[in-house]
C-alpha cells in the first residue's frame, strides 16, 4: 500500500511540474519575473506590440 501511495505522489508531483513550466516558452516570448515579459524573436525578426484595429479587434503581439 505504501508503494502505491508513493507512486501516486510521484505521478501527482510530475503532473504539477507540467503546469509550472513557462506558459509562453517557444511562442516568441519568455518569462523574466512575475508581471514582466521579455519578447524574443528569431534572428532577422523583431517584436511588434499588440494593438487594436479601428473596428475594435484586438491583435496580439507577434514577430515580424
Secondary structure as UniProt FT lines:
FT   HELIX           2..20
FT   TURN            23..28
FT   STRAND          29..33
FT   TURN            34..35
FT   STRAND          36..39
FT   TURN            43..44
FT   STRAND          47..48
FT   STRAND          51..52
FT   TURN            54..55
FT   STRAND          58..59
FT   STRAND          62..63
//
